[in-house]
């Protein structure tokens, strides 16, 4: 069921974004009296559709994109015989370059507007939740990648790149977007500066990396207790604090995990705190996966900020464009060989994983907003067959006063389409290799 929910969210999210993107092209074309023959969400044969005036509206089975078929547009689908005929007044190629430029920019503009609106709404309705960096008194739990750069469990992160940060998540995000980064940590009462190698990005962007850099060290108490498991059988209750297992301190979750992992499949002595009093339970069964059988309720400090409508408009717009800024920064690092394209690139499987196996409205819309801005950025790249390729050629026409040769345009679009199909195939295969 979880996989179905994950795939459904991906398809719904892509359908919304693709539909709105193509709608941008359609509305711009119709605004200038250009005939639009077909509007399709998805690729492949028609599942359902209808015709309104001169345009056929279609839903197709492959929800990894969509298209509008605009009459007279010079692309990989136009036959050379049609090019020899004089353009009809309702054809794309009959219109002045500035109008054609707006038609090609229509999808990108709508995606940017969509992203901004989504981020504004998220800010206004949900505010912003984060873990305050200064409130993490117990430091961090370090994973394998963190150990490589010299971090140790219990370190307290103070600065990244010489600056203090307000939000704990920035300790990770800033080293992804910035080169030659450093961490300043407090260890045993002393401040230590650790240099982060630029090629660490290669491991951080890997789907297999997960949270292997570090996590906030968290105190906890017992959440829901599973029937028939060791905790329930012993009498451990929701709200209890497990302070020791076999006499070893377990007030921090990483301490508990480590002790239970060492005692997988065995019985242990558990000391808990309940309503200010301590109790001991002997012979508590640990299952083979190192669990007592309860959900963990993290006591990690969290701050929630709310915003007025005016502040939401300002912050939401900033957050939307910041997605593009971060994309450019990561692209720059890829070109500088800090990370390989294969590890940085995610296809549909990788994107679906971000949606998760349960429906959480805030997460869904945050990803839709993020993907809308990413889609706008990617489409603006000057690659033939993408909107940005058309924009590049139209800009040349406006500046030089003459269009590129039709044959050159068709060959360029064909090459661009081959590259895009190859890139999509590579992304899908790359996704599969990452998870097997």
Order of alpha helices (4+ residues) and beta strands (2+ residues): alpha-beta-beta-alpha-alpha-beta-beta-alpha-beta-beta-alpha-beta-beta-alpha-beta-beta-alpha-beta-beta-alpha-beta-beta-beta-beta-alpha-alpha-alpha-alpha-alpha-alpha
